[in-house]
Amino acid sequence: MTFTKSVDQTTILQGDRTKLKDLLRLRLNACGWSDQVRLLCRDAIKDTDGGAINCDSLVQQVTPKARALIPDTVKKELLQKIKTILIQQEGIDI
């Protein structure tokens, strides 16, 4: 059975969501990603030339750059963990 992104996937992963988020947070902190994103935010705020920047526009500006900074090894590890969980819980062929 081929599995696509759906409500079913979210339901299956619900119990492991916290574990996955904790693992992701740990890996991102270990590789210095959090510090890099913090610097991106500071730069974005400085670039406003004293003008006000709201949280939504800061997130919109920084998010694409922050996503690009996530190391491939972290992405691959998290994807493998998700696949393993899906296979264990549902016997899904991925």
C-alpha positions in Angstrom: 0.0 0.0 0.0 1.4 3.4 -1.0 0.9 6.0 1.6 0.6 9.7 0.9 0.5 12.7 3.2 -2.9 12.5 4.9 -4.8 12.7 8.1 -4.1 9.0 8.6 -0.3 9.7 8.7 -0.8 12.4 11.2 -2.9 10.1 13.3 -0.4 7.3 13.1 2.5 9.6 14.1 0.5 11.4 16.9 1.9 9.3 19.7 5.5 9.8 18.5 5.2 13.4 17.6 6.8 14.7 20.8 9.7 12.2 20.5 10.3 13.3 17.0 10.2 17.0 17.9 12.6 16.5 20.8 15.0 14.6 18.5 14.8 17.4 15.9 15.4 20.1 18.5 18.4 18.2 19.9 20.0 17.6 16.5 19.4 21.2 15.4 20.9 22.6 18.6 23.9 20.2 18.3 24.8 21.4 14.8 24.5 25.1 15.7 21.3 25.7 13.6 19.6 27.5 16.4 22.4 30.0 16.7 22.4 30.5 12.9 18.7 31.3 13.0 19.1 33.6 15.9 21.7 35.5 13.8 19.3 35.6 10.8 16.7 37.1 13.0 19.1 39.8 14.4 20.2 40.7 10.9 16.6 40.9 9.7 15.8 43.2 12.5 18.9 45.4 11.9 17.9 45.6 8.2 14.7 47.4 9.1 16.8 50.6 9.7 15.2 51.4 12.9 11.7 50.6 11.5 9.4 48.4 13.4 9.2 44.7 12.3 6.4 42.5 13.5 6.7 38.9 14.4 4.8 37.6 11.4 7.0 39.4 8.9 10.1 38.3 10.7 9.0 34.7 10.5 8.1 35.1 6.9 11.5 36.6 6.1 13.6 34.1 8.1 11.8 30.8 7.5 13.0 30.0 4.0 16.6 30.8 5.0 16.3 28.8 8.2 14.9 25.7 6.4 17.7 25.9 3.9 20.2 25.8 6.7 18.9 22.4 8.1 21.7 19.9 7.4 20.8 17.0 5.1 21.9 14.5 7.7 19.3 15.8 10.1 16.6 15.7 7.5 17.6 12.1 6.5 17.7 10.9 10.1 14.2 12.3 10.9 12.8 10.9 7.7 14.2 7.5 8.6 12.7 7.7 12.1 9.3 8.5 10.6 9.5 5.7 8.1 10.5 3.3 10.9 7.5 4.4 13.0 5.1 4.0 10.2 6.4 0.6 9.3 6.2 -0.6 13.0 2.7 0.8 13.6 1.0 -0.1 10.4 3.2 -2.4 8.4 3.2 0.2 5.6 5.4 -0.5 2.6 7.4 2.6 1.9 
